[in-house]
Amino acid sequence: MSSVNRGWVLVAHPRGDNFDEILKLQVLPMPEPAPDQMLVRSLYLSLDPANRGWMMMPTYIPQVPVGTTMWGFVLGRVERSNVPGFAPGDLVSGFGAWADYCLMGTDMTNKVPDLGGLPLYAAQSLFGLSGGTAYVGVLDVARAKAGEVFVVSGAAGSVGSLAGQIAKLQGCTVIGIAGSPEKCAWLTDELGFDHAVDYQREDVGARLGALFPNGVDIYFDNVGGPLTNTVASHMALRGRIVLCGSMAKFDNPGPELDLGSILLNRVTVQGFILIDHFDRLEAANAALAGWAATGRLQHKADIVDGLENTVGAFRKLFTPGATHMGKLLVRIDPSAN
Ligand SMILES: NC(=O)c1ccc[n+]([C@@H]2O[C@H](COP(=O)([O-])OP(=O)(O)OC[C@H]3O[C@@H](n4cnc5c(N)ncnc54)[C@H](OP(=O)(O)O)[C@@H]3O)[C@@H](O)[C@H]2O)c1
């Protein structure tokens, strides 16, 4: 075990996207686990749009305080454990920190399921937060059924790429909205989406109207912002909008949802947060593993090496049309595969 622990410390709350000013990589003391905690060596760090929200304001967790090592979802190996059932050497995935070493409790931490020969990063690109959100969002919240028209935004991102494939497995007609020709080609040519719309280069409303004159049954909204109203004005009678994320609003507060079209089409709008559905993760992981093992579900990770490159990579999440596809990860331990 190395004796050096580096971590990204939040030195101020953000103003816009000034991440370089507010996050500083520092050498930190080795954390000491409390009686209900374990010390975890970080292998991979999951970069999530929600991390930005956690810095900005209280959400479903408190705002990250200034002077704290930035919080994040970490895949790591237990070094020392004061938690019954967790032993040194165990692989865990859970709520930790942007650091070489972090502390985890049992809240929001799980042992990594049997990966069945998949690479280690599948614990974050397929299982856990991304896969769990896609699974719960499509099956429990949207209740997608065969024959329905399913539109997903952020479609080449980690949640969107899985959500679209899961909807396709239910027998839906699936349309992904993404920000580059390469991403759109990946969705249709490799993931099996029926259509892809490049929102940076095409008129999304015109494409949806031409493809589906009877409207969209389900909109899985990963981004919020202006796209929400565009798709909302093309909903079918009694359609459902599932609000999964609103990352577009960080940079552009934009218009609120136009309730007129929601009313006229009797559309149901429902937000959800995965933390309310952790009891579904076991079922989600089993289903995801089965689909992946039989080649019916693909997952991809874009891996950036080095804890020191975290902030540069994090910026990509908020750059529409940035090149990453699937799950954006930082490999902290170079020997992790
Ligand atoms: N509700 C929950 O429990 C839960 C759990 C996990 C994640 N989420 C949310 O789900 C969403 C997706 O997360 P993720 O992990 O899949 O992120 P991700 O991998 O970064 O994918 C999101 C994609 O959205 C696109 N995007 C970024 N800004 C956009 C904008 N202004 N307009 C349109 N598209 C934009 C980007 O690709 P292109 O622009 O290049 O297409 C980006 O890659 C986020 O909002 C996240 O906060 C919610």
The ligand as a Gaussian input file, in Angstrom:
#p B3LYP/6-31G(d) Opt

LIG

0 1
 N      -31.961000      10.380000     -11.713000
 C      -30.887000       9.672000     -11.336000
 O      -30.890000       8.926000     -10.348000
 C      -29.639000       9.778000     -12.161000
 C      -28.578000       8.867000     -12.021000
 C      -27.475000       8.987000     -12.872000
 C      -27.421000      10.013000     -13.799000
 N      -28.462000      10.896000     -13.862000
 C      -28.483000      11.975000     -14.847000
 O      -28.594000      11.381000     -16.121000
 C      -28.014000      12.235000     -17.087000
 C      -27.021000      11.437000     -17.924000
 O      -25.963000      10.996000     -17.096000
 P      -24.753000      10.203000     -17.718000
 O      -23.971000       9.660000     -16.603000
 O      -25.240000       9.298000     -18.781000
 O      -23.923000      11.399000     -18.402000
 P      -23.019000      11.352000     -19.707000
 O      -22.404000      10.010000     -19.866000
 O      -22.130000      12.524000     -19.707000
 O      -24.041000      11.546000     -20.880000
 C      -24.775000      12.702000     -21.016000
 C      -24.590000      13.265000     -22.412000
 O      -25.507000      14.336000     -22.599000
 C      -25.029000      15.167000     -23.625000
 N      -25.196000      16.577000     -23.278000
 C      -24.431000      17.331000     -22.461000
 N      -24.908000      18.580000     -22.399000
 C      -26.003000      18.594000     -23.205000
 C      -26.922000      19.610000     -23.572000
 N      -26.796000      20.846000     -23.089000
 N      -27.941000      19.283000     -24.399000
 C      -28.049000      18.035000     -24.892000
 N      -27.189000      17.027000     -24.597000
 C      -26.188000      17.323000     -23.756000
 C      -23.557000      14.861000     -23.827000
 O      -23.356000      14.224000     -25.085000
 P      -23.601000      14.977000     -26.505000
 O      -23.998000      16.373000     -26.255000
 O      -22.327000      14.920000     -27.235000
 O      -24.649000      14.143000     -27.138000
 C      -23.240000      13.888000     -22.707000
 O      -22.291000      12.938000     -23.065000
 C      -27.364000      13.374000     -16.324000
 O      -28.220000      14.501000     -16.353000
 C      -27.248000      12.823000     -14.917000
 O      -27.213000      13.841000     -13.952000
 C      -29.560000      10.787000     -13.079000

